[in-house]
Amino acid sequence: MKIKDGKNYVLAGVLALAAMSGVSVSAAEKFNLSPDTSYRIHADKDEAAIKAISPSFKFVNEGKFTVAINPWDPPVATYATDAKTVVGTDPDLAQLLADSLGLKLELVPVAWEDWPLGVSSGKYDAVISNVTVTEERKEKFDFSTYRRDVLGFYVKADSKIASIKEPKDVAGLKVITGAGTNQEKIILEWDRENVAAGLKPIEVQYYDDRAAADLAIQSGRADVEFNPNATLAYSAAIKGGTKLVGTVSGGWPITAEIAVTTKKGSGLADALTIAINDLIKDGKYGEALKHWNLTSEAIDQSRTNPPGLPKSGS
């Protein structure tokens, strides 16, 4: 996944998303892209989670949960209209976790490339920024899962396509996806299986321009878009012109999960896992995801250091 950096670039993308869809910017405000974060759900102190913090762990800033975050795209994390405040589902989860630990949240916007060194060196307590659990990353970091890594199939709102669950469901369809991505690898493998089974081949389409991809779906030049679910779900909620008809793990055929990432052996991961599970139980976790139209990516249980995506070549 390509990460977008730069406040002005991200902010322009947020406003353009509404503009290119023919929807007023105010329509996007139901996702609270204003710098006013008073909408955020808060949690009570979680004594079980607090007790699970290792005595050896020291927070970077006393009384604060310092979290690195990369504002790359809505609804996961992006800059608000002031080009300064970070909003989205990951910041909202960070707030819930800070509350659970009895701490004040301090979000630190960082470039994607910078978070690993920042966490390893103790500059941040954690990173909450759409990080997928991998076996390679587990050598340096601990993980507390909080969302499924999901790719979504989206079609025009009035499309007759009702469900896509397996390779045969896309046989003969015109599918938009991203070049050089995991989703491209998956759809090409599905196409290979279909052709081997005597089914019609897929016509794969690539668009560098978001508006062009949207137009292709709405005009019928493409049947379905297969890309990261989070951004497509956000777009569907804002525009209303598309609908979700299926999801696939970003690590297909292996299940991939997104996780709060902490320094290996720092002693914070188990506490975060407990906090997430308690937030799942009391419903606040679900509320946070629902607010950003990401219910389809919810998990039933957080895990510390689950199996991750395998190393390349393994």
N, C-alpha and C positions, 0 to 999 in steps of 0.2 A: 504494500500500500504506500503510495507516495504521500508524504506529509507536506502540508503547505505551511510555510512560515511567513511571518510579517503581519503586523497588526492591520495595516491598511489593506493588504491583499485579502486577508480573511474577512474583514469588515465589508469590503466591496463585494465579496462573494455572497455574504449573507443578504445584503440588500438586493443584489442582482438576482438571487434565487427567487425572491418575491416578484421582482419586476418582470423577469422573463416569462413568468407563469401567468402574467396578467392579473396577479393578485396584489393588492395594495400592501405596502410595508406593514401597515397596522395589523393585517391578517397574521403576520408572523409573530406579532407581539403576544399571542396566546402561549408562545414558547418563551416568553420573558427574555427577549434579547435586549431589553433595556438594562442599564446598570443597576437598577433597583432589584436586589435579590431578597427582598422581604418575603417573597413567595416561597422560599425554600422551606422544606419540611425539616423539623428539628427533632432530635431524639433525647431521651433522658440518659443519665449516666448508666453505664452497664458495668456493675460492680464485678461480675464474673470476668468480663473482658479486661478490666483494669487489673484484677488480681493475676491474670495470665501474662502480664508484661514481665519479662525477665528483669530481675533486680539489677542486672548489669547494663540494661538498656538505658541510655540517656537521650532524651529528646534534644534536637538541635537547638531549639529555643525553649526555655522553661515556660511551661504553661501553654505551649502552642503545639499543634500538629502541623509540621511544615511539609507540604506536599508539592512535588514538582508536577507540572501538567503542561502538555503541549496543545495549545488552542489551534487545532487543525481544521475542523469542520463541524457544523451542527449536524445532529444534536448532541454528539459526544462531548465536545468542548470547542468553544469558539469565543471570540471577543464580542462583547456587547456593543451597543451602538456608540458607546463612548471610546471605543477602541482601546480600552484599558481593563475593564472588568471581565473576568472569565466566567462564562455561563455554560450550562449544559448538564447532561446526566452525570458525567464524571465529577464535576465540581459539586453537584448535589449529593452524590455519594460521599465525597470527601467531607462535606459538612456533617452528614449523619455520623460518620466515623469519629470525627473530632468531638462531636457531642457525646458519643458513646464512651469515649475515653476521658471525658470531663475536661477537654481542652478547647482552646480557641483555634479556629482554622486559619492557617496562613498558606494561601496558594501562591506558588512561584511559577509564572509562565517560563517555559524553557523550550529551546529547539529540540526536536526529537533526538538528534544525535548526542545531545548533552546529558540526558538523564542518567545513562548507565554510570558514567564517571561520578556524577553528582551524588547518586545513591551510594556507590561503593566507597566514596571518600567521606561520607557522613555529612555532606552538605544539606541533604534532605532526609527527612524521616522515611519517606516513601514516595513512590511515583504512582499516580492514578491517572493513566492516560492511554487507555485502550491497548495495554500491553498483553500480548498473547503468551501463554505459558509454553516454553520450549525446553527440551532437554539441555540444550546448550546454555540457555539463560539460567537454568537451575544450578549450574556450576558456580555461579556468582551471586545469585539472588534467591530469596524465598518468595513464595507466592500465596496469596489468599484470594481464591477465585470469587468473582462477583457477577459475571455475565458470560453468556455463551458467545463465542466468536461465530457469527452467523452471516451467511451470504443469502440474499433473497432473490426470488423470482417475482418480478412485477410486470403486470400487463395493463393495458388500457382498461379503465374502470368498467366499460361495457363489453369487454372481451368475453368470448364464449369459453375461453380457457379457464377452467375452474380450479385445477390442481396440478402441480408439478412435484412429484415425489421421487422419481427415478428416471434413468436414461431414456426409456421408451416414451416418456411423457413429452420429451422435447424433439423427438424424431420429426424431421421435415420442417421444423420451425426456424424462423429468422431470429437469431439471438444476439443481443448487444452485450458485450462484456468488455473488460479492460485488458489491453495488451500487456503481456509480461507479468500477469498477476496470477495468484492462486486460483481465482475463479476461471481464468482462461484455461489453466491446466485441467481443471475439473471438467469444464464443458467440452474440451477437446477429447478427453478420455471418454466421456459419455458418448460423444459422436463416434469415436472409434468402436466402442462396444455396439452401438446401434448398427453401424455399417456391417460389422462382423456378423450381426444377427439378421442381416438382410433388410433392415429398416431404412427409411429415407434419411439421407445425411442432413446435418444442421447447416444452415447458412450463418456463419459467425460474422458479426458486424462490429466495427470499432469506431468510436467517435471521441475526438479530443475535446469537443465542445459540448457542454451540458445541454445547452438549448437545442443543439442538433439531435442529440440522443432523444430528448423529450419529443421533438417534432416527429422523429422517425416512428416512435410508439404511437403518437396520436394520429398520424397520417396513415398508419398501417404498413409502412415500409419495413417495420420490424414488428415481431409478434410479442417479444418478451425482452426485458432487461435483466441480466444476472450480474449483480455487483454487491458490495457490502450492504447488508440490510439496514444498518443504522441510518445512513444518509438517504437511502431510498425510502425508508419509512417516514423520515422527516419530510421529504419532498412530497410524498403521497398525502400526508396530513395537511401540508400547506396548500397544495394545489388541488387535491381532490380528483385528479385525472387518471390516477393509476390505483391498482389494488395488489395486495400481496396474495400469491397463489401457491407459494411453497418456500421452504428454507432448507439450506444444506449447511453443515458445519464447514467453517473456513479451512479446516484441516482434512476434509473428506478424503478417504473413508474413515479417518480418525477424528474423534471429537476434539475440538479445540476450545479452550476457555480463556477469557480475559481475567486478569487478576491484579489486585493491589500488589505492588512489587517493593520489597524491602531488602536490605543488605543481608547476605547469607549469614545465618547464625547470629543475627543481631538480637533476636529474642522478642520481636514484635509481631511476627507473622501469626502465631497461634492466637494472640489477643485479637487481632483484626478478624481472623476467621470466626471466632466466637461472636464478635460484635456483628458481623455480617449475618450470621445465622440467626441471631436474636432479632435483627432488623427484618429478616425474612419472616420470622414467626409473628412479629407484631404488625406486619403489613406496611411499614413505612418504606421498606425497600421496594415493594411493589408499586407504591404510590409514586415514588421517584421515577421509576421506569415508565409508568403509565403517562406521567406528565409530558415525557418526551417521545411518546409513541413507540417505546421499545419493549413492551410487554413480551413480545415474541422472543426476546433474548434473555428472559429471566431464567435463573437457575433455582432449583429446589433446595440446594444445600451448598454452602461454601466449603471448600476443602483446602487444606494447606499442602502445597507442593504435590499436586496430583500428577499423573503421567502427562508429559508435554509432547508437543510435536517433535518427531525424531530429528536428529541431526541430518544434514544433507548427506546423502549417500548411504545412510544406515537403513 
